[in-house]
Amino acid sequence: MEKKGLLIVISGFSGAGKGTIVKRLVDRFGYSLSVSCTTRAPRPGEVDGKDYHFKTKEEFENLIDYNGFIEYAQYVDNYYGTPRAFVEQEMAKGNNVILEIEVQGAMNIKNQYPEAVLMFVTAPSAAVLKERLVGRGSEDLKTVQKRMKQAVVESNSMSVYDYIVINDDLEACVDSIQGIIKAEASKSSHNAGFIEHIKRELMEIGKE
């Protein structure tokens, strides 16, 4: 008997490694990854439909008008949003869907889908987080400092998440998240349909 898939929301500080973790989860376990829409221009190497669905501002705002997003936000003059149709279709098929989104979006998801599983990924310490940001070498120190200040703001929402996952060792972290997902999928609250189904079967057999 098929049951609805889980909606898994993964957020975390910039530099905590959430993007790499999500890629590992999709590659190893075959989860459906929701690709966000954005109005920003593609960066070199980015592919439409794989990295983002690139939209014009008019296209994006039309989708807003038609309730096409589960959540969306405007950041530095560009829109970012999670398409509703893909997420709900995949969950209806029984597939677990992963959303890699920021804190603001995660709170919006939780309001609409109370059963969603929210995980927050962090480095083991603030010092390690800064070290990773600097080590990426893709941004100057001023930008790194901005990201650290943003992390202070995001830390205020950590207690709202269902799980805090420390990314000290990448593979161990991925295994930990997979364990959480398997446990959530086995909860009685997620198996209400199956429980009723087995009860009916037992009652029928009991009549024989």
C-alpha positions in Angstrom: 0.0 0.0 0.0 1.5 3.3 -1.1 1.9 6.1 1.4 2.6 9.8 0.9 6.3 10.7 0.7 8.0 12.9 3.3 8.8 16.5 2.8 12.4 17.1 4.2 13.6 20.6 4.6 17.4 21.2 5.0 18.7 24.6 6.1 22.0 25.6 7.6 24.6 28.3 7.9 26.5 29.3 4.8 29.7 27.1 4.8 28.1 24.3 6.9 28.1 22.0 3.8 24.4 21.6 3.3 24.7 21.7 -0.5 27.2 18.9 -0.5 25.1 16.9 2.0 22.0 17.2 -0.2 23.8 16.1 -3.3 25.1 13.0 -1.4 21.6 12.2 -0.2 20.1 12.5 -3.7 23.0 10.4 -5.3 23.0 7.7 -2.6 19.4 7.3 -1.7 17.5 8.6 -4.8 15.5 11.3 -3.1 13.6 13.8 -5.2 15.3 17.2 -5.1 13.1 20.3 -5.7 14.8 22.7 -8.0 14.1 26.3 -7.1 13.0 29.1 -9.4 14.9 32.4 -9.6 14.9 35.6 -11.5 18.7 36.1 -11.2 20.9 35.6 -14.2 22.5 32.1 -14.6 26.1 32.0 -13.4 28.8 30.4 -15.6 28.2 26.6 -15.8 24.7 26.7 -14.4 22.1 24.7 -16.3 18.4 25.7 -16.5 16.2 23.0 -14.8 19.2 21.5 -13.0 20.7 24.3 -10.9 17.6 26.5 -11.0 14.6 27.2 -13.1 15.5 30.6 -14.5 12.5 32.9 -14.9 11.9 36.5 -15.9 10.4 38.7 -13.3 7.1 38.7 -15.1 7.0 34.9 -15.3 7.8 34.6 -11.6 5.2 37.1 -10.6 2.6 35.2 -12.7 3.4 32.1 -10.8 3.0 34.0 -7.5 -0.5 35.1 -8.7 -1.5 31.5 -9.5 -0.2 30.2 -6.1 2.6 28.3 -8.0 5.0 28.5 -5.1 5.0 26.8 -1.7 7.3 29.6 -0.5 9.2 32.5 -2.1 11.3 35.4 -1.1 13.0 38.4 -2.6 16.7 38.7 -1.9 19.0 41.4 -3.3 16.5 42.4 -6.0 15.9 38.8 -7.2 13.1 36.4 -6.5 13.6 32.8 -5.3 10.8 30.3 -4.9 10.0 26.6 -4.4 7.6 25.3 -7.1 4.4 23.8 -5.6 3.4 21.4 -8.4 6.7 19.3 -8.4 6.8 18.9 -4.6 3.1 17.8 -4.3 3.2 15.5 -7.3 6.4 13.7 -6.0 5.0 13.3 -2.5 1.7 11.9 -3.9 3.8 9.3 -5.7 5.3 8.3 -2.4 8.6 9.8 -3.1 10.5 11.7 -0.3 11.3 15.3 -1.4 14.2 17.3 -0.2 14.1 21.1 -0.1 17.4 23.0 0.5 16.1 26.4 1.5 16.9 29.3 3.9 15.4 29.8 7.3 12.7 32.2 6.2 11.4 29.7 3.6 11.6 26.8 6.1 9.3 28.6 8.5 6.8 29.2 5.6 7.0 25.5 4.7 6.3 24.4 8.3 3.2 26.6 8.4 1.8 25.0 5.3 3.0 21.4 5.9 3.1 20.8 9.7 4.3 17.2 9.0 7.4 18.4 7.2 10.7 17.3 8.8 13.0 20.3 9.4 16.8 19.8 9.8 19.4 22.5 10.4 23.0 21.7 9.4 25.8 23.4 11.3 29.6 23.2 11.6 30.8 21.9 15.0 31.8 25.5 16.0 31.7 29.1 14.8 35.5 29.0 14.3 35.3 26.0 12.0 32.4 27.7 10.1 34.5 30.8 9.5 37.5 28.6 8.5 35.4 26.8 5.9 34.1 30.1 4.4 37.6 31.5 4.2 38.9 28.2 2.8 36.5 28.2 -0.1 38.4 31.1 -1.5 35.5 32.3 -3.5 34.7 35.5 -1.5 36.6 38.3 0.1 36.9 38.7 3.9 34.3 41.4 3.9 31.7 39.0 2.4 32.7 36.3 4.7 32.1 38.6 7.7 28.7 39.4 6.3 27.9 35.7 6.1 29.0 35.3 9.7 26.7 38.1 10.8 23.8 36.5 8.9 24.6 33.2 10.7 24.0 35.1 14.0 20.5 36.0 12.8 19.8 32.5 11.6 21.0 30.9 14.9 17.9 32.5 16.5 15.7 30.1 14.5 17.6 26.9 15.2 15.4 25.8 18.1 12.3 25.8 15.7 13.9 22.9 13.7 13.1 19.3 14.5 16.7 18.2 14.3 20.1 19.9 14.6 22.8 18.0 12.5 26.5 18.7 13.1 28.6 18.3 10.0 31.9 17.4 11.5 32.5 14.4 9.2 30.6 14.5 5.8 29.7 10.8 5.4 28.8 10.4 9.1 26.5 13.4 8.7 24.8 12.0 5.6 24.3 8.7 7.4 22.8 10.5 10.4 20.3 12.4 8.3 19.4 9.1 6.5 18.8 7.5 9.8 16.5 10.4 10.8 14.5 10.1 7.6 14.0 6.4 8.0 12.8 6.9 11.6 10.4 9.6 10.5 9.0 7.4 7.8 8.2 4.7 10.4 6.3 7.0 12.8 2.7 6.0 13.4 1.6 9.5 12.5 3.0 9.1 8.9 1.4 5.6 8.6 -2.2 6.4 9.5 -3.4 5.0 6.2 -1.5 1.8 6.5 -2.7 1.4 10.1 -6.4 1.6 9.0 -5.7 -0.7 6.1 -4.2 -3.4 8.3 -7.0 -3.0 10.9 -9.6 -3.6 8.2 -7.8 -6.7 6.9 -7.5 -8.1 10.4 -11.2 -7.6 11.0 -12.1 -9.3 7.7 -9.9 -12.3 8.6 -11.4 -12.4 12.1 -14.8 -12.9 10.6 -13.8 -16.1 8.7 
